[in-house]
């Protein structure tokens, strides 16, 4: 009888301990979203990235996390029918550039070549909208599509 009570106590203790240890950092959540995107699980990537952005965690406002999120949301904008993805990407880009301009610029300059188009587009949209990060609403989708197509074709 005492032995079974001890086993229950140990089991409950470990369960509580492991439940408390299941706290991922924002960076780890972004890692998971990037892995989901690379695995073509766009819904999961969208869900994770959206939760990170809506989080009030100071870590989600870290310049590097914001840089990573801006690229991820641009990538998601090509695969998900979520209107706010480009606006969210531009907001993250702007906040990263405000927080640590030199570090963010270095991050974007060192992206793989295939992601460079996202940086160009983010930079242009950031300039075009003069960004007030409180509420970015990109309603002129024809202008965005035109800019995207010109950047894809190597024009500026």
C-alpha positions as CSV (number, residue, x, y, z in Angstrom):
1,X,0.0,0.0,0.0
2,X,2.8,2.4,0.9
3,X,4.7,1.4,-2.2
4,X,1.7,2.3,-4.5
5,X,1.3,5.6,-2.8
6,X,4.9,6.4,-3.4
7,X,4.6,5.5,-7.1
8,X,1.6,7.8,-7.5
9,X,3.5,10.6,-5.7
10,X,6.5,10.2,-8.0
11,X,4.3,10.0,-11.1
12,X,2.4,13.2,-10.2
13,X,5.6,15.0,-9.3
14,X,7.2,14.1,-12.7
15,X,4.1,15.1,-14.6
16,X,4.0,18.5,-12.9
17,X,7.7,18.9,-13.5
18,X,7.5,18.1,-17.2
19,X,4.4,20.3,-17.6
20,X,6.3,23.2,-16.3
21,X,9.3,22.5,-18.6
22,X,7.3,22.8,-21.8
23,X,8.0,26.4,-22.4
24,X,9.5,27.1,-25.7
25,X,11.3,30.3,-26.4
26,X,10.0,32.6,-29.2
27,X,13.1,31.6,-31.2
28,X,12.3,27.9,-30.9
29,X,8.7,28.6,-32.0
30,X,10.0,30.5,-35.0
31,X,12.3,27.5,-35.7
32,X,9.3,25.2,-35.6
33,X,7.4,27.5,-37.9
34,X,10.3,27.5,-40.4
35,X,10.5,23.7,-40.3
36,X,6.8,23.5,-40.9
37,X,7.1,25.9,-43.8
38,X,10.0,23.9,-45.3
39,X,7.9,20.7,-44.9
40,X,5.1,22.5,-46.8
41,X,2.9,22.5,-43.8
42,X,1.8,26.1,-44.4
43,X,-1.1,26.1,-42.0
44,X,1.0,25.0,-39.0
45,X,3.7,27.5,-40.0
46,X,1.0,30.3,-40.3
47,X,-0.5,29.3,-36.9
48,X,2.8,29.3,-35.1
49,X,4.1,32.5,-36.6
50,X,0.8,34.4,-36.0
51,X,1.0,33.3,-32.3
52,X,4.5,34.6,-32.0
53,X,3.6,37.9,-33.5
54,X,0.6,38.3,-31.3
55,X,2.6,37.4,-28.2
56,X,3.4,40.2,-25.8
57,X,6.7,38.5,-25.0
58,X,9.7,40.9,-25.2
59,X,11.6,38.1,-26.9
60,X,9.2,38.3,-29.9
61,X,10.3,41.9,-30.2
62,X,14.0,40.8,-30.5
63,X,15.4,42.3,-33.7
64,X,16.6,38.9,-35.0
65,X,13.2,37.2,-34.4
66,X,11.5,40.1,-36.1
67,X,13.9,39.7,-39.1
68,X,13.1,36.0,-39.3
69,X,9.4,36.6,-38.9
70,X,9.4,39.2,-41.7
71,X,10.9,36.7,-44.2
72,X,8.6,33.9,-43.0
73,X,5.5,36.0,-43.4
74,X,6.6,37.0,-46.9
75,X,7.1,33.3,-47.7
76,X,3.7,32.4,-46.3
77,X,2.1,35.2,-48.3
78,X,2.8,33.1,-51.4
79,X,1.2,30.0,-50.0
80,X,-1.6,31.1,-47.6
81,X,-4.7,33.2,-48.3
82,X,-4.1,35.4,-45.3
83,X,-4.5,39.1,-46.2
84,X,-2.3,40.4,-43.4
85,X,0.8,38.4,-44.1
86,X,2.6,41.0,-46.2
87,X,1.5,43.8,-43.8
88,X,2.7,41.7,-40.8
89,X,6.0,41.1,-42.7
90,X,6.5,44.8,-43.3
91,X,5.7,45.6,-39.7
92,X,8.3,43.1,-38.4
93,X,10.8,44.4,-40.9
94,X,10.2,48.0,-39.8
95,X,10.5,47.1,-36.1
96,X,13.7,45.1,-36.7
97,X,15.2,48.0,-38.6
98,X,14.2,50.4,-35.8
99,X,15.5,48.2,-33.0
100,X,18.9,47.4,-34.5
101,X,19.4,48.9,-38.0
102,X,23.0,47.7,-38.5
103,X,22.4,44.1,-37.2
104,X,19.1,43.9,-39.2
105,X,20.7,45.1,-42.4
106,X,23.5,42.6,-42.0
107,X,20.9,39.8,-41.4
108,X,19.0,40.7,-44.6
109,X,22.2,41.2,-46.6
110,X,23.3,37.6,-45.6
111,X,20.1,35.8,-46.6
112,X,20.3,33.1,-49.3
113,X,19.9,34.5,-52.8
114,X,16.4,33.2,-53.2
115,X,15.2,35.2,-50.2
116,X,16.8,38.4,-51.4
117,X,13.6,39.3,-53.3
118,X,11.7,39.4,-50.0
119,X,14.2,41.9,-48.6
120,X,13.9,44.1,-51.7
121,X,10.1,44.0,-51.5
122,X,10.1,44.7,-47.7
123,X,12.4,47.6,-48.1
124,X,10.3,49.1,-50.9
125,X,7.1,48.6,-49.1
126,X,8.6,50.1,-45.9
127,X,9.6,53.2,-47.9
128,X,6.3,53.4,-49.9
129,X,4.1,53.3,-46.9
130,X,6.3,55.4,-44.6
131,X,5.3,52.9,-42.1
132,X,3.3,53.7,-39.1
133,X,3.7,50.3,-37.4
134,X,0.5,50.6,-35.4
135,X,-1.7,49.8,-38.2
136,X,-0.5,48.8,-41.6
137,X,-3.3,48.0,-44.0
138,X,-2.2,47.3,-47.5
139,X,-5.3,47.5,-49.6
140,X,-3.8,48.3,-52.9
141,X,-3.0,44.7,-53.8
142,X,-2.5,45.6,-57.5
143,X,0.4,47.9,-56.5
144,X,1.9,45.2,-54.3
145,X,1.5,42.6,-57.1
146,X,3.1,45.0,-59.5
147,X,6.0,45.7,-57.2
148,X,6.4,42.0,-56.5
149,X,6.5,41.1,-60.2
150,X,9.0,43.9,-61.0
151,X,11.3,42.6,-58.2
152,X,10.9,39.0,-59.4
153,X,11.9,40.1,-62.9
154,X,15.0,42.0,-61.6
155,X,13.6,45.5,-62.2
156,X,13.3,48.3,-59.6
